[in-house]
Amino acid sequence: MKKLILSAMLLLMGMAMQAQNVQLHYDFGRFIYPDEEAGRQKVTMTLEQFKADKWGSWFYFVDIDFSRKFTEGAYTEISREFNLSKKLPIAAHVEYNGGLNRFGSFQQAALLGAAWNGHSADFSKTYSVQLMYKRYFKSYEYTRGFHSFQLTGVWGLNFANGKGTFSGFIDFWRGEKVNGHGQLVMLTEPQLWYNVTPHLSVGSEIEMSSNFIYNTFNDKSFFINPTLAVKWNF
């Protein structure tokens, strides 16, 4: 969710496999912060897919946020990696971030950089570290294009004979304040799942962020937003 990204999941069950899942999250953020996050979505549906091929891999996710009366928005991140070496797990990484909401759009961004990917022999542990140049584009009124960077870490861990999965991501990037001054933004979304069957999982995601959530109520910048979730693996 809202990965962002990211939070998205690392290669899911392994670097050489194809995987797709859909998740449904009930978000408790608006109850924890009734003033700062009064308009936060209640439900998010996430569709994500990873696919490897002989050149590298594709990954994308789409978050669709729902409130009681509206589809609040749809946000997507899609990335392509190209393997650069047969001996080293390094890849070129290209990515697009963007989407629409009921007020207009999310600010679009393009990323270009390198990824270092790894896994254990049985693929029960996977990780990726990505360092990228990030370019924000003027996407709507009151925004402007600017240069940035992003450092991303992604992990996946299967345990208890495959019954448990701990996965997630953490992003650091340069954002901009309303006055144009730069600020460091952090977003992480660890997920813990109990795999009831090979297809059905139940669990939780905890979104933790700094300087990420737009808050006009006070000067609070760090938030923790947990969810209850179900996931279907295709």
C-alpha positions in Angstrom: 0.0 0.0 0.0 1.1 3.6 -0.9 4.3 2.8 -1.9 3.9 3.2 -1.9 6.2 0.8 -3.2 6.4 1.0 -2.8 5.3 -1.5 -0.5 5.6 -3.4 -2.6 6.9 -7.0 -1.9 10.2 -8.4 -2.9 10.0 -10.9 -5.7 7.5 -12.7 -3.5 8.5 -16.4 -3.5 11.8 -16.0 -5.4 13.7 -14.3 -8.1 13.0 -16.9 -10.7 9.2 -17.3 -10.2 6.1 -15.5 -11.3 3.6 -14.4 -8.7 0.5 -12.3 -8.5 -1.8 -11.5 -5.5 -4.7 -9.2 -4.5 -4.9 -7.8 -1.0 -7.7 -6.1 0.9 -6.7 -3.9 3.9 -8.9 -2.3 6.5 -7.1 0.8 7.7 -7.3 2.1 11.3 -5.4 5.4 10.7 -8.4 7.7 10.9 -9.4 6.2 14.3 -5.9 6.6 15.7 -5.5 10.2 14.4 -9.1 11.5 14.1 -7.9 15.1 13.6 -4.7 14.7 11.5 -6.1 11.9 9.3 -9.8 12.6 9.3 -10.1 12.1 5.6 -7.9 8.9 5.4 -9.3 6.0 3.4 -10.9 3.1 5.3 -10.2 0.3 2.8 -7.4 -0.3 0.3 -7.3 -3.0 -2.3 -3.9 -3.8 -3.7 -3.1 -5.8 -6.8 0.6 -6.7 -7.4 2.5 -8.9 -9.7 6.1 -9.9 -10.2 7.4 -11.7 -13.3 10.9 -12.7 -14.2 12.3 -13.4 -17.6 15.6 -14.0 -19.3 16.5 -10.2 -19.3 15.4 -9.4 -15.8 12.0 -8.8 -14.2 8.8 -6.7 -14.1 7.0 -5.6 -11.0 4.0 -3.5 -10.5 1.3 -2.7 -7.9 -1.9 -0.7 -7.9 -3.5 0.6 -4.7 -7.2 1.6 -4.9 -8.4 3.5 -1.9 -12.0 3.5 -0.8 -13.9 5.6 1.7 -17.6 5.2 2.6 -18.8 7.4 -0.3 -15.9 7.6 -2.8 -13.2 5.8 -4.6 -10.6 8.1 -3.2 -7.9 7.3 -5.7 -5.7 4.8 -7.6 -1.9 4.9 -7.3 0.5 2.7 -9.2 4.2 1.9 -9.3 5.6 -0.1 -12.2 9.3 -1.1 -12.6 11.5 -3.0 -15.0 14.9 -4.4 -14.1 17.6 -5.5 -16.6 20.3 -7.9 -15.3 23.7 -6.4 -15.9 26.0 -9.4 -14.9 25.8 -13.2 -14.9 28.2 -13.3 -11.9 26.8 -10.5 -9.8 23.1 -9.9 -8.7 23.1 -6.4 -10.0 20.5 -4.9 -12.3 19.5 -1.6 -13.9 16.2 -0.4 -12.5 13.7 1.9 -14.3 10.4 2.9 -12.5 7.3 5.1 -12.9 5.2 6.3 -10.0 1.8 8.1 -10.4 -2.0 7.9 -10.3 -5.3 9.7 -9.9 -7.4 10.7 -7.0 -10.8 12.4 -6.7 -9.1 15.8 -6.3 -6.9 15.4 -9.4 -3.7 13.4 -9.5 -0.7 12.2 -7.5 2.5 13.9 -8.5 4.2 11.8 -11.1 7.8 10.7 -10.9 10.3 8.6 -12.9 13.2 6.8 -11.4 16.5 5.4 -12.8 19.2 3.6 -10.9 20.7 0.2 -9.9 19.5 -2.7 -7.8 21.4 -5.3 -5.8 19.2 -8.4 -5.4 19.8 -11.6 -3.4 18.1 -14.7 -2.0 18.9 -17.8 0.0 19.4 -21.1 -1.7 15.7 -22.1 -1.1 14.3 -18.6 -1.8 12.9 -18.5 1.7 14.8 -15.2 2.2 15.0 -12.5 -0.4 16.2 -8.9 -0.5 16.8 -6.0 -2.8 18.6 -2.7 -2.3 18.0 0.0 -4.9 19.6 3.4 -5.3 18.0 5.7 -7.8 17.8 9.2 -9.3 14.2 10.4 -9.0 12.6 13.1 -11.1 9.3 14.6 -10.0 7.2 16.2 -12.7 4.7 19.1 -12.5 1.5 17.1 -12.3 -1.1 19.7 -11.2 -1.5 23.2 -10.0 0.8 24.2 -7.1 3.4 21.6 -7.9 6.6 21.9 -9.8 9.2 19.5 -11.2 12.3 18.9 -9.2 15.3 16.6 -8.9 15.4 14.0 -6.1 16.9 10.6 -5.1 15.5 7.4 -3.6 17.0 4.6 -1.5 14.8 1.5 -1.3 15.2 -1.7 0.7 12.8 -4.6 0.1 12.7 -8.0 1.9 10.8 -11.2 2.1 11.1 -14.0 4.7 9.1 -17.2 4.8 9.2 -19.1 8.1 7.4 -21.9 10.2 7.5 -24.3 7.2 5.9 -21.7 4.9 3.1 -20.8 7.3 4.4 -17.4 8.1 5.7 -14.6 5.8 7.3 -11.3 6.9 7.8 -8.9 4.0 7.9 -5.3 3.2 9.9 -2.3 2.0 11.5 0.9 3.3 12.0 4.0 1.2 14.0 7.2 1.8 13.7 10.1 -0.7 14.1 13.8 -1.0 10.8 15.6 -1.0 9.9 19.3 -1.0 8.0 21.4 1.5 5.4 23.9 0.4 8.0 26.6 0.5 10.3 24.6 -1.8 12.8 23.6 0.8 14.0 20.0 0.7 13.1 17.4 3.4 13.9 13.7 3.9 10.8 11.5 3.6 10.6 8.0 5.0 8.0 5.4 4.3 8.0 1.7 5.4 5.2 -0.9 5.2 6.2 -4.2 6.9 3.6 -7.0 6.5 3.1 -10.1 8.6 1.0 -12.9 7.1 -0.3 -16.3 8.3 -0.6 -18.5 5.2 -3.8 -20.5 5.8 -3.5 -22.2 2.4 -1.1 -21.7 -0.5 -3.6 -19.2 -1.8 -5.2 -17.6 1.2 -3.3 -15.5 3.8 -4.5 -13.3 6.7 -2.4 -10.7 8.4 -1.5 -7.1 8.9 0.5 -4.2 7.5 1.9 -1.4 9.5 2.5 1.8 7.6 5.1 4.0 9.3 6.1 7.3 7.8 7.8 10.6 8.3 7.1 13.8 6.3 4.9 11.6 4.0 1.3 12.4 5.1 -0.1 15.8 4.2 -1.2 17.2 7.6 -2.6 20.7 7.9 -4.0 20.2 11.4 -0.8 20.5 13.4 3.0 20.0 12.9 3.0 16.2 13.5 5.0 14.5 10.8 5.4 10.9 12.0 2.5 8.5 11.7 1.9 4.8 12.4 -1.1 3.3 10.5 -1.9 -0.4 11.0 -4.3 -2.5 9.0 -6.0 -5.9 9.1 -5.8 -7.7 5.8 -6.5 -10.7 3.7 -4.6 -11.8 0.6 -5.3 -14.2 -2.2 -2.2 -15.6 -4.1 -3.0 -16.6 -7.6 
